[in-house]
Amino acid sequence: MPQRAQNTPVCRDCDGFATVAITTGTRKQDGSRATLRATCSACKGTGRTAPVPVLARVGR
């Protein structure tokens, strides 16, 4: 029986890719590329968002 995927809300700003490595194009002394890390500021690097609380209307 296949497992069901969890219904976790994905961050709409980064589409779940919260941390990326950007290559600058320059090389270090050892020959490796210099990279920068960037994290999504909306989800703080988790890739998920907190569920939005549902407003309930009570009464008339």
N, C-alpha and C positions, 0 to 999 in steps of 0.2 A: 504494500500500500504506500503510495507516495506521501511524503510529509507535506503539510500545508506550510506555505511561507507565512511568516509573521507579518501582520499588517502594521508595520512601523512607519510613521510619517517621515518622509525624506525631506531634508532641507531644500526649499525651492530656490535658494540663492546659489547653492553649489551642486545640486542634484546628487547628493550623497558622496561626492568627491571632495571631502573637507580639507585635506592637506595635499598640496601639490609641490613638486620640485621643479624649479625653473632653471634651465641652463643659461648661464650668462654668455657663453661663447669663449671666455678666456680660460687659459689653462694655469694650473698651479705648478710649482717647481717639480713635483713628482710626475707630472704629465696628465693628471686627472683633471676633469672639468670642474670649474667653480660653479656651484649651484646655490640657489636661494630657496628657502622653504616658505610657503605662504599658507596660512590657515584661514578658513572662512570665519568672518567676524560675526555672522548671524547665528551660527550654531556652535561657535567656540571650538571647532575642530572635531565634533562628534559625527557629523553627517546626518543627524536626526534632529527633529524639532519636537518640542513638548506639545502634547495634544492641547488643542484650544478648548477651554472650558465651554460647555454648552449652556446657553442661557435658557432657562425655563420660565415660561409665562404661567403664572398661577392666578386663578380668579377669572374675572370677566374681562 
